[in-house]
């Protein structure tokens, strides 16, 4: 089985949780549609990986926000 290359993601809906100045970038080799756990300011959050390009090789990721 071939290894999947790591891709770079930017979270585009982080303002609600982390404020307008927080830009979140991370790398993952998980396929699009996966939900991955990342740490932001020492807080674990889940992000949904998409295959939507933002700029060049940068892809979009969305925070999974669940209010209980």
PyMOL Python script that loads the backbone (N, CA, C, O; Angstrom):
from pymol import cmd

cmd.read_pdbstr("""\
ATOM      1  N   UNK A   1       0.850  -1.169   0.000  1.00  0.00           N
ATOM      2  CA  UNK A   1       0.000   0.000   0.000  1.00  0.00           C
ATOM      3  C   UNK A   1       0.900   1.237   0.000  1.00  0.00           C
ATOM      4  O   UNK A   1       1.828   1.324   0.804  1.00  0.00           O
ATOM      5  N   UNK A   2       0.638   2.181  -0.881  1.00  0.00           N
ATOM      6  CA  UNK A   2       1.449   3.390  -0.974  1.00  0.00           C
ATOM      7  C   UNK A   2       1.069   4.372   0.131  1.00  0.00           C
ATOM      8  O   UNK A   2      -0.097   4.490   0.507  1.00  0.00           O
ATOM      9  N   UNK A   3       2.075   5.066   0.636  1.00  0.00           N
ATOM     10  CA  UNK A   3       1.813   6.097   1.634  1.00  0.00           C
ATOM     11  C   UNK A   3       1.169   7.299   0.976  1.00  0.00           C
ATOM     12  O   UNK A   3       1.521   7.672  -0.143  1.00  0.00           O
ATOM     13  N   UNK A   4       0.229   7.897   1.673  1.00  0.00           N
ATOM     14  CA  UNK A   4      -0.435   9.094   1.182  1.00  0.00           C
ATOM     15  C   UNK A   4       0.419  10.299   1.586  1.00  0.00           C
ATOM     16  O   UNK A   4       0.813  10.388   2.749  1.00  0.00           O
ATOM     17  N   UNK A   5       0.718  11.219   0.683  1.00  0.00           N
ATOM     18  CA  UNK A   5       1.543  12.375   1.051  1.00  0.00           C
ATOM     19  C   UNK A   5       0.783  13.317   1.987  1.00  0.00           C
ATOM     20  O   UNK A   5      -0.435  13.464   1.884  1.00  0.00           O
ATOM     21  N   UNK A   6       1.507  13.938   2.882  1.00  0.00           N
ATOM     22  CA  UNK A   6       0.897  14.916   3.785  1.00  0.00           C
ATOM     23  C   UNK A   6       0.568  16.175   3.002  1.00  0.00           C
ATOM     24  O   UNK A   6       1.362  16.633   2.180  1.00  0.00           O
ATOM     25  N   UNK A   7      -0.600  16.727   3.261  1.00  0.00           N
ATOM     26  CA  UNK A   7      -1.038  17.964   2.608  1.00  0.00           C
ATOM     27  C   UNK A   7      -1.215  19.038   3.665  1.00  0.00           C
ATOM     28  O   UNK A   7      -1.436  18.733   4.837  1.00  0.00           O
ATOM     29  N   UNK A   8      -1.117  20.287   3.255  1.00  0.00           N
ATOM     30  CA  UNK A   8      -1.237  21.420   4.176  1.00  0.00           C
ATOM     31  C   UNK A   8      -2.661  21.968   4.122  1.00  0.00           C
ATOM     32  O   UNK A   8      -3.225  22.178   3.048  1.00  0.00           O
ATOM     33  N   UNK A   9      -3.224  22.194   5.307  1.00  0.00           N
ATOM     34  CA  UNK A   9      -4.597  22.683   5.447  1.00  0.00           C
ATOM     35  C   UNK A   9      -4.617  23.990   6.230  1.00  0.00           C
ATOM     36  O   UNK A   9      -3.757  24.242   7.075  1.00  0.00           O
ATOM     37  N   UNK A  10      -5.625  24.820   5.929  1.00  0.00           N
ATOM     38  CA  UNK A  10      -5.908  26.009   6.725  1.00  0.00           C
ATOM     39  C   UNK A  10      -7.354  25.906   7.188  1.00  0.00           C
ATOM     40  O   UNK A  10      -8.252  25.630   6.392  1.00  0.00           O
ATOM     41  N   UNK A  11      -7.571  26.129   8.474  1.00  0.00           N
ATOM     42  CA  UNK A  11      -8.927  26.139   9.021  1.00  0.00           C
ATOM     43  C   UNK A  11      -9.531  27.504   8.714  1.00  0.00           C
ATOM     44  O   UNK A  11      -8.959  28.533   9.073  1.00  0.00           O
ATOM     45  N   UNK A  12     -10.697  27.516   8.044  1.00  0.00           N
ATOM     46  CA  UNK A  12     -11.288  28.777   7.614  1.00  0.00           C
ATOM     47  C   UNK A  12     -12.458  29.235   8.482  1.00  0.00           C
ATOM     48  O   UNK A  12     -12.996  30.318   8.250  1.00  0.00           O
ATOM     49  N   UNK A  13     -12.860  28.453   9.462  1.00  0.00           N
ATOM     50  CA  UNK A  13     -13.964  28.870  10.333  1.00  0.00           C
ATOM     51  C   UNK A  13     -13.538  28.913  11.800  1.00  0.00           C
ATOM     52  O   UNK A  13     -14.300  28.506  12.678  1.00  0.00           O
ATOM     53  N   UNK A  14     -12.338  29.400  12.069  1.00  0.00           N
ATOM     54  CA  UNK A  14     -11.816  29.388  13.440  1.00  0.00           C
ATOM     55  C   UNK A  14     -12.200  30.609  14.263  1.00  0.00           C
ATOM     56  O   UNK A  14     -11.977  30.617  15.474  1.00  0.00           O
ATOM     57  N   UNK A  15     -12.772  31.642  13.646  1.00  0.00           N
ATOM     58  CA  UNK A  15     -13.058  32.902  14.333  1.00  0.00           C
ATOM     59  C   UNK A  15     -13.988  32.729  15.529  1.00  0.00           C
ATOM     60  O   UNK A  15     -13.763  33.347  16.570  1.00  0.00           O
ATOM     61  N   UNK A  16     -15.013  31.916  15.409  1.00  0.00           N
ATOM     62  CA  UNK A  16     -15.999  31.749  16.494  1.00  0.00           C
ATOM     63  C   UNK A  16     -15.362  31.239  17.784  1.00  0.00           C
ATOM     64  O   UNK A  16     -15.767  31.645  18.873  1.00  0.00           O
ATOM     65  N   UNK A  17     -14.381  30.366  17.676  1.00  0.00           N
ATOM     66  CA  UNK A  17     -13.757  29.792  18.868  1.00  0.00           C
ATOM     67  C   UNK A  17     -12.477  30.494  19.289  1.00  0.00           C
ATOM     68  O   UNK A  17     -12.196  30.592  20.483  1.00  0.00           O
ATOM     69  N   UNK A  18     -11.700  30.982  18.337  1.00  0.00           N
ATOM     70  CA  UNK A  18     -10.358  31.463  18.657  1.00  0.00           C
ATOM     71  C   UNK A  18     -10.109  32.924  18.312  1.00  0.00           C
ATOM     72  O   UNK A  18      -8.998  33.413  18.515  1.00  0.00           O
ATOM     73  N   UNK A  19     -11.101  33.632  17.800  1.00  0.00           N
ATOM     74  CA  UNK A  19     -10.949  35.046  17.484  1.00  0.00           C
ATOM     75  C   UNK A  19     -10.427  35.283  16.079  1.00  0.00           C
ATOM     76  O   UNK A  19      -9.918  34.368  15.432  1.00  0.00           O
ATOM     77  N   UNK A  20     -10.556  36.529  15.607  1.00  0.00           N
ATOM     78  CA  UNK A  20     -10.221  36.846  14.214  1.00  0.00           C
ATOM     79  C   UNK A  20      -8.727  36.806  13.889  1.00  0.00           C
ATOM     80  O   UNK A  20      -8.366  36.719  12.716  1.00  0.00           O
ATOM     81  N   UNK A  21      -7.874  36.864  14.866  1.00  0.00           N
ATOM     82  CA  UNK A  21      -6.433  36.892  14.611  1.00  0.00           C
ATOM     83  C   UNK A  21      -5.790  35.503  14.608  1.00  0.00           C
ATOM     84  O   UNK A  21      -4.603  35.377  14.309  1.00  0.00           O
ATOM     85  N   UNK A  22      -6.540  34.484  14.930  1.00  0.00           N
ATOM     86  CA  UNK A  22      -5.986  33.131  14.997  1.00  0.00           C
ATOM     87  C   UNK A  22      -6.075  32.469  13.623  1.00  0.00           C
ATOM     88  O   UNK A  22      -7.166  32.196  13.122  1.00  0.00           O
ATOM     89  N   UNK A  23      -4.920  32.217  13.026  1.00  0.00           N
ATOM     90  CA  UNK A  23      -4.857  31.498  11.748  1.00  0.00           C
ATOM     91  C   UNK A  23      -4.291  30.115  12.037  1.00  0.00           C
ATOM     92  O   UNK A  23      -3.216  29.987  12.622  1.00  0.00           O
ATOM     93  N   UNK A  24      -5.009  29.094  11.632  1.00  0.00           N
ATOM     94  CA  UNK A  24      -4.636  27.718  11.954  1.00  0.00           C
ATOM     95  C   UNK A  24      -4.214  26.994  10.681  1.00  0.00           C
ATOM     96  O   UNK A  24      -4.990  26.871   9.733  1.00  0.00           O
ATOM     97  N   UNK A  25      -2.977  26.521  10.677  1.00  0.00           N
ATOM     98  CA  UNK A  25      -2.439  25.720   9.584  1.00  0.00           C
ATOM     99  C   UNK A  25      -1.938  24.410  10.172  1.00  0.00           C
ATOM    100  O   UNK A  25      -1.406  24.400  11.282  1.00  0.00           O
ATOM    101  N   UNK A  26      -2.095  23.313   9.456  1.00  0.00           N
ATOM    102  CA  UNK A  26      -1.559  22.036   9.906  1.00  0.00           C
ATOM    103  C   UNK A  26      -1.395  21.123   8.694  1.00  0.00           C
ATOM    104  O   UNK A  26      -1.930  21.394   7.619  1.00  0.00           O
ATOM    105  N   UNK A  27      -0.653  20.045   8.884  1.00  0.00           N
ATOM    106  CA  UNK A  27      -0.425  19.054   7.825  1.00  0.00           C
ATOM    107  C   UNK A  27      -1.056  17.724   8.235  1.00  0.00           C
ATOM    108  O   UNK A  27      -1.047  17.352   9.408  1.00  0.00           O
ATOM    109  N   UNK A  28      -1.599  17.021   7.255  1.00  0.00           N
ATOM    110  CA  UNK A  28      -2.190  15.712   7.507  1.00  0.00           C
ATOM    111  C   UNK A  28      -2.104  14.872   6.237  1.00  0.00           C
ATOM    112  O   UNK A  28      -2.187  15.390   5.123  1.00  0.00           O
ATOM    113  N   UNK A  29      -1.938  13.577   6.426  1.00  0.00           N
ATOM    114  CA  UNK A  29      -1.955  12.651   5.285  1.00  0.00           C
ATOM    115  C   UNK A  29      -3.278  11.885   5.204  1.00  0.00           C
ATOM    116  O   UNK A  29      -3.439  11.009   4.355  1.00  0.00           O
ATOM    117  N   UNK A  30      -4.224  12.215   6.090  1.00  0.00           N
ATOM    118  CA  UNK A  30      -5.537  11.558   6.050  1.00  0.00           C
ATOM    119  C   UNK A  30      -6.292  12.005   4.794  1.00  0.00           C
ATOM    120  O   UNK A  30      -6.079  13.119   4.316  1.00  0.00           O
ATOM    121  N   UNK A  31      -7.167  11.156   4.255  1.00  0.00           N
ATOM    122  CA  UNK A  31      -7.893  11.521   3.040  1.00  0.00           C
ATOM    123  C   UNK A  31      -8.971  12.580   3.294  1.00  0.00           C
ATOM    124  O   UNK A  31      -9.435  12.750   4.422  1.00  0.00           O
ATOM    125  N   UNK A  32      -9.357  13.282   2.237  1.00  0.00           N
ATOM    126  CA  UNK A  32     -10.444  14.263   2.329  1.00  0.00           C
ATOM    127  C   UNK A  32     -11.698  13.570   2.858  1.00  0.00           C
ATOM    128  O   UNK A  32     -11.977  12.422   2.513  1.00  0.00           O
ATOM    129  N   UNK A  33     -12.442  14.272   3.689  1.00  0.00           N
ATOM    130  CA  UNK A  33     -13.634  13.699   4.318  1.00  0.00           C
ATOM    131  C   UNK A  33     -13.359  13.160   5.708  1.00  0.00           C
ATOM    132  O   UNK A  33     -14.290  12.841   6.447  1.00  0.00           O
ATOM    133  N   UNK A  34     -12.085  13.057   6.070  1.00  0.00           N
ATOM    134  CA  UNK A  34     -11.710  12.572   7.403  1.00  0.00           C
ATOM    135  C   UNK A  34     -11.839  13.693   8.428  1.00  0.00           C
ATOM    136  O   UNK A  34     -11.717  14.873   8.097  1.00  0.00           O
ATOM    137  N   UNK A  35     -12.085  13.311   9.658  1.00  0.00           N
ATOM    138  CA  UNK A  35     -12.055  14.249  10.783  1.00  0.00           C
ATOM    139  C   UNK A  35     -10.809  13.920  11.585  1.00  0.00           C
ATOM    140  O   UNK A  35     -10.619  12.784  12.018  1.00  0.00           O
ATOM    141  N   UNK A  36      -9.954  14.929  11.781  1.00  0.00           N
ATOM    142  CA  UNK A  36      -8.699  14.723  12.498  1.00  0.00           C
ATOM    143  C   UNK A  36      -8.687  15.578  13.760  1.00  0.00           C
ATOM    144  O   UNK A  36      -9.353  16.610  13.831  1.00  0.00           O
ATOM    145  N   UNK A  37      -7.933  15.140  14.737  1.00  0.00           N
ATOM    146  CA  UNK A  37      -7.777  15.875  15.987  1.00  0.00           C
ATOM    147  C   UNK A  37      -6.511  16.719  15.896  1.00  0.00           C
ATOM    148  O   UNK A  37      -5.433  16.199  15.608  1.00  0.00           O
ATOM    149  N   UNK A  38      -6.643  18.036  16.144  1.00  0.00           N
ATOM    150  CA  UNK A  38      -5.491  18.934  16.151  1.00  0.00           C
ATOM    151  C   UNK A  38      -5.503  19.717  17.456  1.00  0.00           C
ATOM    152  O   UNK A  38      -6.544  19.829  18.104  1.00  0.00           O
ATOM    153  N   UNK A  39      -4.371  20.252  17.840  1.00  0.00           N
ATOM    154  CA  UNK A  39      -4.277  21.089  19.038  1.00  0.00           C
ATOM    155  C   UNK A  39      -4.119  22.538  18.623  1.00  0.00           C
ATOM    156  O   UNK A  39      -3.249  22.873  17.819  1.00  0.00           O
ATOM    157  N   UNK A  40      -4.970  23.402  19.179  1.00  0.00           N
ATOM    158  CA  UNK A  40      -4.917  24.836  18.910  1.00  0.00           C
ATOM    159  C   UNK A  40      -4.851  25.538  20.255  1.00  0.00           C
ATOM    160  O   UNK A  40      -5.769  25.416  21.066  1.00  0.00           O
ATOM    161  N   UNK A  41      -3.776  26.268  20.497  1.00  0.00           N
ATOM    162  CA  UNK A  41      -3.603  26.957  21.788  1.00  0.00           C
ATOM    163  C   UNK A  41      -3.782  25.986  22.955  1.00  0.00           C
ATOM    164  O   UNK A  41      -4.420  26.320  23.954  1.00  0.00           O
ATOM    165  N   UNK A  42      -3.226  24.805  22.827  1.00  0.00           N
ATOM    166  CA  UNK A  42      -3.293  23.742  23.840  1.00  0.00           C
ATOM    167  C   UNK A  42      -4.691  23.154  24.028  1.00  0.00           C
ATOM    168  O   UNK A  42      -4.940  22.464  25.016  1.00  0.00           O
ATOM    169  N   UNK A  43      -5.596  23.417  23.103  1.00  0.00           N
ATOM    170  CA  UNK A  43      -6.946  22.852  23.172  1.00  0.00           C
ATOM    171  C   UNK A  43      -7.135  21.857  22.024  1.00  0.00           C
ATOM    172  O   UNK A  43      -6.875  22.190  20.867  1.00  0.00           O
ATOM    173  N   UNK A  44      -7.581  20.651  22.335  1.00  0.00           N
ATOM    174  CA  UNK A  44      -7.844  19.692  21.254  1.00  0.00           C
ATOM    175  C   UNK A  44      -9.148  20.044  20.544  1.00  0.00           C
ATOM    176  O   UNK A  44     -10.174  20.252  21.192  1.00  0.00           O
ATOM    177  N   UNK A  45      -9.109  20.112  19.229  1.00  0.00           N
ATOM    178  CA  UNK A  45     -10.303  20.370  18.425  1.00  0.00           C
ATOM    179  C   UNK A  45     -10.299  19.415  17.237  1.00  0.00           C
ATOM    180  O   UNK A  45      -9.253  18.900  16.841  1.00  0.00           O
ATOM    181  N   UNK A  46     -11.479  19.187  16.676  1.00  0.00           N
ATOM    182  CA  UNK A  46     -11.600  18.314  15.514  1.00  0.00           C
ATOM    183  C   UNK A  46     -11.782  19.160  14.265  1.00  0.00           C
ATOM    184  O   UNK A  46     -12.485  20.170  14.280  1.00  0.00           O
ATOM    185  N   UNK A  47     -11.136  18.732  13.178  1.00  0.00           N
ATOM    186  CA  UNK A  47     -11.249  19.441  11.905  1.00  0.00           C
ATOM    187  C   UNK A  47     -11.610  18.456  10.797  1.00  0.00           C
ATOM    188  O   UNK A  47     -11.059  17.358  10.718  1.00  0.00           O
ATOM    189  N   UNK A  48     -12.539  18.867   9.951  1.00  0.00           N
ATOM    190  CA  UNK A  48     -12.941  18.090   8.789  1.00  0.00           C
ATOM    191  C   UNK A  48     -12.063  18.497   7.616  1.00  0.00           C
ATOM    192  O   UNK A  48     -11.995  19.675   7.265  1.00  0.00           O
ATOM    193  N   UNK A  49     -11.389  17.521   7.010  1.00  0.00           N
ATOM    194  CA  UNK A  49     -10.528  17.791   5.870  1.00  0.00           C
ATOM    195  C   UNK A  49     -11.354  17.797   4.586  1.00  0.00           C
ATOM    196  O   UNK A  49     -12.188  16.917   4.372  1.00  0.00           O
ATOM    197  N   UNK A  50     -11.116  18.796   3.735  1.00  0.00           N
ATOM    198  CA  UNK A  50     -11.818  18.861   2.453  1.00  0.00           C
ATOM    199  C   UNK A  50     -10.791  18.764   1.325  1.00  0.00           C
ATOM    200  O   UNK A  50      -9.585  18.778   1.567  1.00  0.00           O
ATOM    201  N   UNK A  51     -11.279  18.667   0.114  1.00  0.00           N
ATOM    202  CA  UNK A  51     -10.378  18.714  -1.031  1.00  0.00           C
ATOM    203  C   UNK A  51     -10.530  20.035  -1.788  1.00  0.00           C
ATOM    204  O   UNK A  51     -10.161  20.132  -2.959  1.00  0.00           O
ATOM    205  N   UNK A  52     -11.077  21.051  -1.111  1.00  0.00           N
ATOM    206  CA  UNK A  52     -11.268  22.377  -1.709  1.00  0.00           C
ATOM    207  C   UNK A  52      -9.985  23.188  -1.607  1.00  0.00           C
ATOM    208  O   UNK A  52      -9.506  23.454  -0.504  1.00  0.00           O
ATOM    209  N   UNK A  53      -9.422  23.584  -2.749  1.00  0.00           N
ATOM    210  CA  UNK A  53      -8.180  24.363  -2.702  1.00  0.00           C
ATOM    211  C   UNK A  53      -8.437  25.804  -2.281  1.00  0.00           C
ATOM    212  O   UNK A  53      -9.445  26.399  -2.663  1.00  0.00           O
ATOM    213  N   UNK A  54      -7.525  26.360  -1.497  1.00  0.00           N
ATOM    214  CA  UNK A  54      -7.611  27.763  -1.110  1.00  0.00           C
ATOM    215  C   UNK A  54      -6.639  28.611  -1.917  1.00  0.00           C
ATOM    216  O   UNK A  54      -7.007  29.649  -2.467  1.00  0.00           O
ATOM    217  N   UNK A  55      -5.391  28.152  -1.979  1.00  0.00           N
ATOM    218  CA  UNK A  55      -4.359  28.897  -2.689  1.00  0.00           C
ATOM    219  C   UNK A  55      -3.210  27.935  -2.979  1.00  0.00           C
ATOM    220  O   UNK A  55      -2.565  27.445  -2.053  1.00  0.00           O
ATOM    221  N   UNK A  56      -2.955  27.667  -4.233  1.00  0.00           N
ATOM    222  CA  UNK A  56      -1.887  26.729  -4.574  1.00  0.00           C
ATOM    223  C   UNK A  56      -2.175  25.348  -4.026  1.00  0.00           C
ATOM    224  O   UNK A  56      -3.217  24.764  -4.325  1.00  0.00           O
ATOM    225  N   UNK A  57      -1.260  24.818  -3.225  1.00  0.00           N
ATOM    226  CA  UNK A  57      -1.420  23.488  -2.632  1.00  0.00           C
ATOM    227  C   UNK A  57      -2.120  23.517  -1.278  1.00  0.00           C
ATOM    228  O   UNK A  57      -2.281  22.469  -0.653  1.00  0.00           O
ATOM    229  N   UNK A  58      -2.539  24.688  -0.812  1.00  0.00           N
ATOM    230  CA  UNK A  58      -3.206  24.832   0.483  1.00  0.00           C
ATOM    231  C   UNK A  58      -4.671  24.427   0.343  1.00  0.00           C
ATOM    232  O   UNK A  58      -5.376  24.908  -0.544  1.00  0.00           O
ATOM    233  N   UNK A  59      -5.124  23.527   1.237  1.00  0.00           N
ATOM    234  CA  UNK A  59      -6.503  23.036   1.203  1.00  0.00           C
ATOM    235  C   UNK A  59      -7.286  23.562   2.393  1.00  0.00           C
ATOM    236  O   UNK A  59      -6.712  23.963   3.405  1.00  0.00           O
ATOM    237  N   UNK A  60      -8.617  23.554   2.257  1.00  0.00           N
ATOM    238  CA  UNK A  60      -9.520  24.033   3.292  1.00  0.00           C
ATOM    239  C   UNK A  60      -9.819  22.932   4.303  1.00  0.00           C
ATOM    240  O   UNK A  60      -9.981  21.765   3.946  1.00  0.00           O
ATOM    241  N   UNK A  61      -9.887  23.327   5.568  1.00  0.00           N
ATOM    242  CA  UNK A  61     -10.369  22.446   6.638  1.00  0.00           C
ATOM    243  C   UNK A  61     -11.381  23.240   7.459  1.00  0.00           C
ATOM    244  O   UNK A  61     -11.276  24.461   7.578  1.00  0.00           O
ATOM    245  N   UNK A  62     -12.350  22.543   8.017  1.00  0.00           N
ATOM    246  CA  UNK A  62     -13.406  23.178   8.808  1.00  0.00           C
ATOM    247  C   UNK A  62     -13.428  22.587  10.209  1.00  0.00           C
ATOM    248  O   UNK A  62     -13.399  21.368  10.378  1.00  0.00           O
ATOM    249  N   UNK A  63     -13.479  23.459  11.213  1.00  0.00           N
ATOM    250  CA  UNK A  63     -13.620  22.960  12.582  1.00  0.00           C
ATOM    251  C   UNK A  63     -14.970  22.282  12.732  1.00  0.00           C
ATOM    252  O   UNK A  63     -15.972  22.751  12.193  1.00  0.00           O
ATOM    253  N   UNK A  64     -14.993  21.190  13.457  1.00  0.00           N
ATOM    254  CA  UNK A  64     -16.240  20.497  13.779  1.00  0.00           C
ATOM    255  C   UNK A  64     -16.646  20.995  15.157  1.00  0.00           C
ATOM    256  O   UNK A  64     -16.046  20.633  16.169  1.00  0.00           O
ATOM    257  N   UNK A  65     -17.679  21.835  15.174  1.00  0.00           N
ATOM    258  CA  UNK A  65     -18.110  22.475  16.420  1.00  0.00           C
ATOM    259  C   UNK A  65     -19.419  21.821  16.847  1.00  0.00           C
ATOM    260  O   UNK A  65     -20.417  21.876  16.128  1.00  0.00           O
ATOM    261  N   UNK A  66     -19.403  21.201  18.025  1.00  0.00           N
ATOM    262  CA  UNK A  66     -20.601  20.555  18.546  1.00  0.00           C
ATOM    263  C   UNK A  66     -20.887  21.120  19.928  1.00  0.00           C
ATOM    264  O   UNK A  66     -20.114  20.913  20.864  1.00  0.00           O
ATOM    265  N   UNK A  67     -21.983  21.824  20.050  1.00  0.00           N
ATOM    266  CA  UNK A  67     -22.383  22.371  21.334  1.00  0.00           C
ATOM    267  C   UNK A  67     -23.251  21.345  22.047  1.00  0.00           C
ATOM    268  O   UNK A  67     -24.216  20.828  21.482  1.00  0.00           O
ATOM    269  N   UNK A  68     -22.900  21.060  23.279  1.00  0.00           N
ATOM    270  CA  UNK A  68     -23.665  20.060  24.035  1.00  0.00           C
ATOM    271  C   UNK A  68     -24.531  20.711  25.073  1.00  0.00           C
ATOM    272  O   UNK A  68     -25.245  20.022  25.802  1.00  0.00           O
TER     273      UNK A  68
END
""", "prot")
cmd.dss("prot")
cmd.show_as("cartoon", "prot")
cmd.util.cbc("prot")
cmd.orient("prot")
